[in-house]
Amino acid sequence: MTKEKDYFKTFCKISKAFGTAATKNELLILIVDSAIKTMEGKAACLFLKDEKQDVFIPVAQQGLSETYLHANPIQAKRVVTPLEKEGYLTFPDATSDPRLENHAAKKAEGIASLLTVPVTVKGRTIGVLSLYSGTRREFKPDEIDFLRALAEQGGIAIEHNRLLRRMHKNAMLFLELASNINSTLDIQQVLGNLTENICDTLGMKGALIRLMDEDTGSLKLVASHGLSNEFLEKGAITSTETAARALKGETIVISDATTDARIRFKGAMKREGIVSMIVTPILARDRVIGVMRLYSGVQREFPSDLMVMVEALAHQGGLAIQNASMFLKLQEDKKNLEEEIWSHRSWF
């Protein structure tokens, strides 16, 4: 009973500390430190999922020597299935258990037993937290429950930290675009910067913008980033359902472009390394004047705040085009006015 009270008090302290961690690195170290101190372990390591490679990469560890080598990045599919099924994995003898690798390295490091739990957010496994003991140990139910709760709370804190960093990056991207619009009337430069900055900030593989040619009724490429010429040429001659819907004002999200029935040229998508995508309209004065496409090289979810950001950026792109058009019209009107005034002067 005393031990359970200690766990509860410790968990409350840890939860409070999670909310005050200033940086992502501080947060990750706090998670592994808390696991070691509370459970009297030898060491702990936190792995987070790398979506692009579908592996778990060690991002924070304490109590392990610099020479200790985690066999390889943990294969996501290999470890997630049993973890999600059982909720945890225990290895009373980590130096001989056939489910583990590098037995000799673990023995040399002084690792005896191992407890591993998933780090989850909204039912999705984003990482793995492992606790190592220096002596052979059978982990008790309350110890397993505590580490699982710590990993869950840590996952929430990590996701919250990611959200804050994403909001900051989004705000900076929006500010940079607004600055570009105010600093130049070169639309191709503004839209070119937009596609590049979106890819860098939002972690997209590629982006392109096509504007409607009113004379031909077709979409003309005006800016792109991260995409091959072959892919761009393919898109130029192919009318698509997603483009047609975007031109009606709808934003479309494709989870897997290689299998979705709405995608007409799946082979080209696969060759280009595209999996997920967003197609959104570009508006000027409430009229759709073009389409912006964002491509991801991995299958991913697009949270609501990111979708709002993408639509806002497309709207800003439309605003830039509108501003430039108005300026050019003013220039033309000014020229016409000057010519008219000069013709009047010629009467005298």
N, C-alpha and C positions, 0 to 999 in steps of 0.2 A: 504493500500500500504506500509506503514511504517512497519507494522508487517511482511509482506511478505519479505521485505528487511532484517529485523532482522533474520528471519528464514534462509534466504540464507546465510547471513554472518556467522551465528552460524553453519550452516551445513558445510561451508568451513573450519571453525576452527576445528570442530569435525573430519572431514575427515583427516585433517592434523595430529591431535592428534592420530587418530587410527594408523597411520603409524609409530608413535614413541613410542607406548606402548611397554614397555620392556618385560612384561610377560603376560601370558594368563589372570591371575587374574586381573591385571591392566586394560586390555582391557575390560573385562566383567564389572568391576565397572564403567569404563568410559562410557559405553553404558547406564547404568541405571542412572548415574549422569546427563548425557547430556539430557536425557528424562525429568527428574524432573526439572532441572534448566530452560531449554528452554520453557517447556510447563507449568511451574508454578504448578506442581503437588505436591501431598503430598508424594508420594512414587512411586517406580517402581521396577519391578522384571523381571529378564530374566530367562527363562526356556530353557534348551537345551535337545535335544532328546537323550535318552538312547536306543540305537539300540537293545540291548539284551532283555530289558523288554518292549520295545515299549511304553514308557511313556516319558513325559517331566519332567525333574528334575530341581528345582530351583537351579541356580548356582551363582547368584548374585542378591542382593536386597539392596535397600537403603530406609530409611524412614519408615520401618516397625519394630515393636518391636520384640525382640527375642522370645517372647511368642506367637506371631501370628503364627498360623498354617495354611499352605496351605493344605486344606482338605486332599488330597492325591496327589502323583505325577499325573499330568494331563494325562489322557488316550489319547494317540496320535490319535487314530482313531476317538475318540469322538470330539476332538477339531479341527483337521486338515481339515476335510471335509467342515464345514461351513466357516472356515477362508480362505481356498483356493478358495471357491466359491465367497465370498463377498470381500475378500481382507482385511477385518478388522471386529471386532465386538465391538459394544458399549453397555454399560449397565448403563443407566442414574441413575437407583436406584439399586446399587449393593447389598443392604440389603434385597431386596425382589424379585429380578428377578429370576424366576424359572429355568433359564439356569445355575445359579450359585449355589454353595453349601456354607455351613457355614455362613449363613446370620447373625447369632448372633455374630460370631467372627468378621465379617467385621464391624458390627455396633459398637462393643466394641473397635475396632481398630481405629474408626473414619473415615472409608472409606465410601464415598458416591457414587461416580461414577467410572466407569472403562472403559478403552479403551484398546483393545488387538489387536495386529497385528502379522502376521507371520514373522519369520526370515528365509529368503530363500537364497539358493545358487544354481544357475543353474537350477532354476525351482523346486528344492527339498526343502521342509520345514524341517529345522534342529532345529528350536526353536520357541519360542513365547516370545514377549515382551509386558508386561502389564504396563499401567500407571494408578495410583490410585489418585483420587482427594478427598480432605477433605470436599468439599461442592458439592451439586448436580450440575451437569454440563452437558450441551449438547455440545458435541464436534463438532467444526466447520470443514468444509471440508479442510481448509488449515492446521488445527491442525492434522487431520487424515493423510493428505498427508505427513506432516513433520515426524510424528512418523513412517509411513511406509517407508519413505526414510531412516530414521535413522536406522531402523531395517535391511533394505536391505544392507546399507553400513556396518553396524555392522556384518552382516552375511558374507560379503566378507572379512572383517578384521579377523573374527574368522577362516574362512577357510584358509586364508593366514597364520595365526598363526599355525594352525594345520599342514599345509604343511611344514612349516619351522621345526616344532618339529618332524614331521615324517622323514624329510630328515636327521635331526640330529641323530635320533634313527637308521635309516637305515645305515648311515655312521658308527655309533658305532658298529652296528651288523656286518657289513662287515669287519671292522677293527678287531673285536674280532675273527671272523672266520679266517682271514688271520693270526692272532697271533697264534691261535690254530694249524693251519696247520704247522707253523714254529716251534712249540714247541713240537710236538709229531708226531710219525709215526703210532700211534694206530688209525687206520681208524674208528673202531667202536666208539671210544671215540670222535673223531672229528665230525662224522656224528650224534652221539647221542646229542652232544652239539648243533649242528646246528639245529636239529629238536626242541629242547627245547627253544633255543634262538629265533627262528623264531616265535614260538607260543607266547612267552612273548612279543616280540617287535612289532609284527604285529597284535596282538590281535586275534590269531587263536585258535580254540578249540583243534586242533590236527594236527599232521604232521607225515609222514612216508617216508622212503626211501627204495626202493627195487632195487637191482642190478641184472643184467642178469647173470644167470648161463649158461655158454656156453656149458657145457656138457649136460644139460637137456633142455636148451632153455626156462627155466622158470624164473620168477622174484622171488628172494629170499629176504625176509625181513632182513635188516641189522640195522635199527634204527627207533625208533618211539617215540612219546611223546603225552600224553593226550588221548590215545585211548585204549579201552578195549581189553582184550585178545580174547574175542568172535568175535569182529569186525575184528581184525587182522587175526584170523584164517579163517574167512569167505573170506576175500580178498585173502588169500593165495591159495585157491582152485578155485577161480573164475577168468577166463580170461575176460577182459573188453575191450570195444571199445576205451575208453579213454586211457588205457595203450598201446593198439596197435598203436594208433595215436601218442602218446608221443614217442614211440620207433622209430617212423619215423621222429622225430625231431620237432613235433608240440606241442605247449602249448595250453591246453584246459581250458576254464573257464566255470563252470556250475553254473548258477544262483540259481536254485532250484533242488537239487539232489533228492528230493522226487517225482518230477513230470517229470523230463527230460527224454526223450525217450532213451538217450544214456547211462543212468544208469541202470545196470542190476539188482542190488539187492537194490531196493528202500526201502524195509521194514527194512533192516539192517541199512541203512542210517538214517531212521526215528528213530529207536530205539536208535541209537548212539547219536541222537541229532544234526545231520549234516544237514545243509541247502545248503550253497554255498561251492564251492571247486575249487581249481586250480590243474591241473596236468601238470607237466613240465618235459622235458627230462633232464637227467644228461649226459653230454658229456665229453669225454677225447680224445684229439687228433682228434676232429671232428667226433668222433664215439660215438653213443649213447650207454651207458653202463648200464643205469638204469633209474628209474623214481622217481620223488619226488612229493608227494601229500600233499596239504595243505587244511585243512577243517575248515569251519566257522560254528559256532552254530547259526548264524543269517543270513538272506538273506542280502547280501551287494554288493556294487559295488567295483570293483577293479580298481583304477585309473592307468593310464599308467605308472607313476613313480614307483608304487608298483610292477607292472608286470615286469618292467625292473629289479627291485631289486631282485625279486624272481628268474628270469632267471639267473641273475649274481651270486646269491648264489648257485644255482644248478651247475653252471659252476665251481665255486670255490670248491664245493664238489667233482666234477670230477677231478679237478686239484689236490686235496689232495690225491685222490685215485691213480692218475697217479704218483705223487711224491713218494708215499709209494711203489708202484710197481717197480719204477725205483731203489729205494734204495735196495729193496729186491733182485732185479736182480744183482745189483752191488755187494751185499754181496755174492750171489751165484757165480758170476764171479770171485770174489776175492778168494773164497774158492777153486774153480777149478784151478785158477792160482797157488795158494800155493801148491796144491796137485801135479800139473804138475812139478813145480820147485823142489819139494821134490823127485819126481821120477827121475828127471834128476840127482840130487845129489847122488842118490843111485848107479849111474853108476860108481862113482869114489871110 
